[in-house]
Amino acid sequence: MPVRRYLIEGRVQGVGFRYFTRKTAKGLGLSGFVRNLPDGSVEAVAAGTQEALEALEQQLRQGPPASRVDSVRSADDSTPPGVSEFFIR
């Protein structure tokens, strides 16, 4: 199962971004997690089908209404998130 790690930068903390990501990922049938990082960015790690991972990335680039997404970097990851659902850390 493909695994992808995303790093989202911009105004992405304090605007519901993690909740948006969890809802989107669960709707796509992905497992993994999302968390705030100390530098103000958000990290998400997701496992699922290639199509679902691509759909998640498209949604991350939009973000919730109060956010401002400056960049989304993604990379394939060989380490599965080790969970069966998507949650906020």
N, C-alpha and C positions, 0 to 999 in steps of 0.2 A: 504494500500500500504506500503510495507516495506521501512524503512528509515535506512541508514547506514552512520556513521561518520568515516572518514579515517584521520589518522595523518601520514604524510609521512616525513621521515627524511633522510638527506644526503645532496648532493649538488642539491638542488631542488628550489633555488631562483636564479633569474637572468639567467635562462637557458630555458625559455619558458615552464616551467612545468604547470603553470596555463592555458595557451592557449592550451597545449596538453590535459589537463584534460577536459577542456570545449568541445573541438572538439570530444574527445572520448565519453564523457557523452551524448552529443547531438546526436551523431551517434547511441547510444544505446537506445535513447528515454527516458533518465533520466531527472529529474528536480532537481534543487539544486544550489549549489554554491561552489566555490573554492576560497581560499584566503591565502596570506602569513601571517605567524605569526611572532611576534617579535623575537622569539628564532631561526629563520632561517628555521623552518619547514613549511610545507604546510598543511592546513586543507581543506578537502572536505566533504560536506554533500550532499547525493544523495538519491532520492526517485524513485522507479520504481519496476520492477519485480525482483524477487530473482536472476534469471538468468542474467539479465542485471547488477545487482550490483556485482555479482561474476565476470563477464567479465570486469567490470570497475576495480575491484581490481587487476586482472591479469595484466591489462595494466598499472596501477599505479606502480606495482612492476617493470615493465620494464622502464617506463618513456621515455621522449624524448632523442634523441641521446646525447645531451650535459650534461645530468643529470647523477647523481650517486645516486641510491636509496639504502640507508642502511637498512631502515626498513619501513614497512607499518603496522600500527596497525589499526584494524577496530573493531567497536562495533555497535550493533543494537541501534537505537535511536528511541524514541517514539515521538519525536517532528518533524513534517513535516517541510521542509524548507520554506513553505509558498509562493512558487513561482511556475509558470507553465512551466518554461524553465530553462536551466542551464546557469549560468553567473559567471563572475569574480567579486569578491568584492574588 
